[in-house]
Amino acid sequence: MVVSLAPKPIMVQALKADGSNLSIYLGRSIILSTIFSGYGLGLWDSVYQLTAIVIGVAVTLGLVGALLIWRVRFALGPCECILRQITLYGFRP
């Protein structure tokens, strides 16, 4: 009996690393620092370690899902689009 472990198309899209790494990294940093740090909700000392891990994984999966929806219309993530504009045309305040 042969079992195929080939990823399904939605998993292939979700795990693609081209074009959204910066957006996921920055989004996760902003959201989780706001949840756990003193300038945000300050939950670092209030939650158990497992709860913090679950929150982190949930935020990451939420961002991956949001970027899957974003990538239906755009080729790059939002932060990558901004960075590309600055790189190609310069920063004009």
Legacy VTK file of the C-alpha trace (Angstrom):
# vtk DataFile Version 3.0
C-alpha trace
ASCII
DATASET POLYDATA
POINTS 93 float
0.000 0.000 0.000
1.472 3.332 -1.091
0.496 6.543 0.659
1.098 9.802 -1.174
2.362 12.612 1.013
2.419 15.173 -1.787
1.283 18.588 -0.581
-2.092 19.823 -1.683
-2.259 23.013 -3.801
-3.368 25.222 -0.877
-0.401 24.049 1.188
1.959 24.727 -1.698
0.633 28.287 -1.921
0.765 28.783 1.848
4.338 27.566 2.117
5.690 29.538 -0.831
8.524 31.704 0.431
8.701 34.078 -2.512
7.416 37.555 -1.907
5.886 37.650 1.571
8.607 36.878 4.118
9.135 40.513 5.099
5.415 41.149 5.511
4.955 38.103 7.735
8.048 38.945 9.803
7.086 42.585 10.355
3.410 41.813 10.931
4.212 39.121 13.471
6.712 41.384 15.238
4.273 44.285 15.484
1.288 42.182 16.589
3.126 39.986 19.116
5.113 42.850 20.627
1.855 44.765 21.070
0.276 41.761 22.787
3.165 40.833 25.079
5.177 44.005 25.793
4.622 46.752 28.321
3.549 49.369 25.760
0.780 47.026 24.599
-1.319 44.611 26.607
1.642 43.470 28.720
0.646 39.817 28.789
4.175 38.369 28.971
4.002 37.606 32.712
0.281 36.881 32.664
0.093 33.869 30.356
1.567 30.394 30.497
4.291 29.416 28.026
1.983 27.094 26.107
-0.585 29.896 25.796
2.089 32.237 24.443
3.105 29.608 21.870
-0.508 29.094 20.814
-0.967 32.873 20.433
2.223 33.093 18.361
1.203 30.230 16.080
-2.316 31.655 15.697
-0.948 35.080 14.733
1.430 33.510 12.208
-1.306 31.370 10.646
-3.605 34.401 10.519
-0.942 36.409 8.698
-0.268 33.562 6.257
-4.012 33.352 5.558
-4.275 37.110 5.055
-1.306 37.062 2.702
-2.833 34.200 0.707
-5.862 36.418 0.125
-3.607 39.413 -0.641
-1.562 37.381 -3.144
-4.666 36.531 -5.177
-4.574 40.111 -6.443
-0.953 41.213 -5.967
2.326 39.487 -6.796
4.184 40.676 -3.684
3.281 41.245 -0.052
2.445 44.794 1.142
5.822 45.470 2.764
7.642 44.105 -0.274
5.664 46.465 -2.532
6.686 49.459 -0.418
10.309 48.335 -0.312
10.345 47.834 -4.082
8.941 51.328 -4.665
11.602 52.869 -2.410
14.347 50.816 -4.047
13.341 51.588 -7.620
12.242 55.210 -7.298
13.918 56.410 -4.103
12.379 57.824 -0.955
10.689 61.198 -1.400
9.158 62.564 1.818
LINES 1 94
93 0 1 2 3 4 5 6 7 8 9 10 11 12 13 14 15 16 17 18 19 20 21 22 23 24 25 26 27 28 29 30 31 32 33 34 35 36 37 38 39 40 41 42 43 44 45 46 47 48 49 50 51 52 53 54 55 56 57 58 59 60 61 62 63 64 65 66 67 68 69 70 71 72 73 74 75 76 77 78 79 80 81 82 83 84 85 86 87 88 89 90 91 92
